[in-house]
Structure formats: C-alpha cells, structure tokens
Amino acid sequence: MQNTAHPSKNLSRILEILEQEYPEARTALQYRTPFELLLAVILSAQTTDKQVNRITEGLFRRIQGPRDVLALDLSQLEELVKGCGLYRQKSRQIQETSRVLLEKYNGVIPDTREKLMTLPGVGRKSANVIISTAFGLPAMAVDTHVMRVSKRLGLARGKTPVQVEEELCRMLPEESWTATHHRLIAHGRAICRSRNPACSACPLFPLCLHPDKPA
C-alpha cells in the first residue's frame, strides 16, 4: 500500500535513513583548493565526476591558480581538458573566469553565491556546490539526482531546480542542507536511478510517494 502521508510527517525519518545509509557522503570531485574545486565544477557539466577526476589529475599539475591558466594559450588549455564534454566551451569559460578572478577579486575565489555567479561557467547550482563544499556554508545544490529523488520522496514538487531548492530549504533545517544534498545524490546514484531504480533494495521504499513505484 502506497504511503500517502504528507512529506513533512516523513521528513525526520527520511533524513535519519539517509544519514544511516550515507554517513560519509561528500563530493566525488577531487580537489585541494577552492580554485581547483571551481575548475572541477566547471568541467563537470555534462561529464561524470570520474572523468573529471581523470582530467584534473594532469590539469592540476600544470595549473595552481588563475595566472597559470592565463599563461596558457587557449589551444594548450583545450588539450589539457580534452576528453571532457564541451571541452572547447569549458576552456574558454575557465580562461574568462581566471581573468575575472584576477581583475575583480585579486585572484581569490569569492565565497558568496551572487559573486560566484558572475564567473563564466558558474550557475546557481555550481555556486551552491562551491560555497558549501569549499567554504562550509549552508547551501542546497540541486542537480538531476537531488531533483529526482526529492520529488519521488514527495519532498518537492517544483518543476525547476530553483523551485526544488527553495522547497527543500524551507523544509529542511539550514544546518542539514549540505549533508542532505550529498546524501540525496548518493542515493540517486546507488539506488534511486532515473531508469530501473532498485526499489526492492531501497531503505526509503515505505516512505516513497513516487506514483510509478512497484506495489
């Protein structure tokens, strides 16, 4: 029998289960500095984190800051990130972002969403990832996994990532935003996949409100 309870009544149990299942969930992107995370996030659009990590392993040996980026020709940078989806576009974004960082922020990565979103290649989701992961500030970054899982669980009904972000932020305690973001992603990758979700192995199955889940 499908659970039809209002999601807020299930919220504490959902958060508890997610914490039990994914206590150490964190970004899969490998980085050492906020600048490296910024580049990895730009490269991650339409590319798996695993592939980004392969690329940045070599990239970060050549590049430690925005001046290193601007010391390269565009063709040299493209060669370093080749193998990443849309690598030519992303190479231009990385160059322009490095130029803005030096001209406006003295080479320092800003720690607010509004300022980060002035950088080429950085949208709202990417900015939320950076401020929460690099600076430890509360933020709810909504990617395809977060959107899918939260809607299946009935935690959000929004049709856009911004709408879903706003719903989740209203519902969740601020101190849990970042951890919940990572745990929803982990659950989406491991079990609540877009196609063929592993419902029979899902610890959240009794609380799921997805209309197409098996009886």
N, C-alpha and C positions, 0 to 999 in steps of 0.2 A: 504493500500500500504506500503510495507516494506521500511524503511529508509535505503538508501544505501550511505549516506554521510560518508566521511572519519571520523573515530572516533575522530581525533583531533578537528574537527569542532564542535563536540558534547560535547567535554570534559568539558568545563566550565559549561554547562547546567547539565551534569551528576553529577558533583561534587556539584553543587548547590542543586539539588534534593536530593542527598544522605545526605547532611548536614541538609536539611529541615526535612527529614524523620527520621534521626537517629542522632540528635544533641548530644546526650549523650552517644553514643556507646562507649563501653570500654570492656576490657576483662571480661569474666564471672567468671574467676578463682578468688577465694578468697585467699588473702594473706596479710601479714603485712610487710614483709621484702623481700629484694631481694632473700635471701636464701629460704624463703617459696615459692616465685614465681618459683624459679628454680626447687624445688621438684614438685610443682604442674604441671609445664610444662612437666617434665619427665614423670609424671604419666598420663598425658593427651593423650599420644599416643594411638590411637585406643580405647579411652574411652571418654565418654561425659564429658563436664565440670561439669555438675550437679553431676555426680557420683564421679568425682574427689573431688568436694567440700564436699561431704558426708564423703569421706575417710580422707581428710586433716583436717576436724574438730577435729577428735580424734588424728590424727598424730601430729598436731602442738601443742597439749597439752603436748606431750611427747618429741618433738624434736624442739629445737630452733636454733641449729647450727650444723655444721659437727661433732663436738666432741660428741654430743648426739647420732648421727647416729652410730658412730664407737663404742660407749659404748654398743650397742645392738648386740646380735647375729643375724646372717642372718635370722634365723627362727623367731626371735622376730619381726624383721622388716617386714618380709613376712606376719606375722599375722596382723600387723598394716595396711598394704596396700591391704590385701586380699579383693577381690571384684572388684579390678581394673584389666582390661585386661592385660595379660602378667605380672602379679604381681611379679613372681619369677625373671624374667629377669630385671624388673624395680628395684627390691630390690637390686640386685647386682650392677646395674648402680648407684643407689643412694649411696651405700657404697663406690664404687670406686671413684665416683665424690667427696664425702666427704673427702676421703683420698688425692686426688689430690689437693683439695682446701686448705687443711692444709699444705701439703708438698710444694706446688708451690706458693700459693697465701696468706699464713698466715691466712687462713680461710675466706678471703674476696672474694666476688663474683666479678670476673673481669667484666669490662664494655666495652669490645670490642668483636666483633663477632668472631674474629680469636682466641682469648684466650678462649672464652666460648666454641667454637667448639672442644677444646682439652679435654673437660669434657665428660666422658662416658654418653651416653644417650642424648647428646645435638647436634643436627644437625643445619643446616643453618637456617631453619625456626624457631626452638626453640630459637636459639641465637638472631635472629631478634626480636622475641617477648620479650625476656628479656631486651635487650638494649633499646627498645622503651618504654616498659611498666614500667620497674623498674628504668631506668635512664633517660628517657625522650629524648633519642637520636633518630634522624630520621632513620627509617628502614621500609622496606616493607616486612612483613612476609607473604608468600604465602602458604595458606592451600588449602584444596579442595574447600571451599566456594569462596575464593578470585580468585582461578584459574577459576572456573566455571563461576562466574558472570562476571569477566573481559573479558573472551572470548566470552560470549554471547553478551556483550555490544560492542564487537569489539575493546576493548581497548588493547587486547593482542592476539597473535596468537601462542605463544610458546607452545611446547609440554611437557616441563618440568617446574617444579616450579621455577627453577633458571632462565630459559629463560623468563618466565612471569614476575618474579621480575625485571629483567633487563629492560624489555619493559616498565613496569609501572613506574619505577624510572626515565627512560628517558623522559617519557611523563608528569609526574606529578611534580609539584613544591615540592622541598625537604621538606618544612615545612608542607606539607599535607600528607606525606607518612603514618604516624602512624594513623591519623584520618581516612584516606581513607581505610586503612587496616581493621579497626574496623567496618566501615560502610558497606564495601563490605561483611564482614562476617554476620553482622546483616541482610542485605538484602537477602543474601543467605539462612539464616535460616528462615526468616519470609515469604519470597515470592518466590525468585528465587531458589527453591529447585531442587535437582537433578532429582527427579521424581515428576511429577504432579506440575510443577511450577504454581503459582497463577497469570498467565499473565493478567487476567481480572482485577486484583486488583493492578497491578504494575504501579507505577507512572513513571517508566522509559520505559514503553512499546513502546511509539512512537519513542524512540531512540535506541531500541534494534535491533541488527543485527543478532540475532540467526536465522538460516535458518529454523528451525522447529517450530518457534512460530506461533500461530494461526493467520490467516489473519484478 
